[in-house]
Amino acid sequence: MNNKTRYLTTEEPRINCSSILKKKFNSKFWEFLHSIWKIFVKKLLLDSNELQVWQKVDRYGNTYWQAYDPATGKSFSSGSQADVCMWIEQLYRY
C-alpha cells in the first residue's frame, strides 16, 4: 500500500509595504496641494468686498447655506436657500 501524504502549503502573499505607503503618501500629498491651489485661486479671483454665498454639508449629510458680507461683517446661515435670499434682500434694502 502506497500511502502518500501531501500537505498543502499556503504561501503568504508578499506585500511591498513601502510601495503601498508611497502610493498613499503621493495621493495625500497631491490632495493637499490641490486644496492649497483651490484656496489660492479663490483668493486671487475673489473681490474682497463682494457678498459671498456658499453651500455646505455637515457630517450628518445635512445641507445648509452660508452667506457673508465683508463690507458689513455680517453673516447668516440657514438650511433654506429662500431664507438666505431674504437675508440678502433685507441687508441691501436699507
Secondary structure, 3 states (H helix, E strand, C coil): CCCCCCCCCCCCCCCCHHHHHHHHHHHHHHHHHHHHHHHHHHHHHCCCCCCEEEEEECCCCCEEEEEEECCCCEEEEECCHHHHHHHHHHHHHC
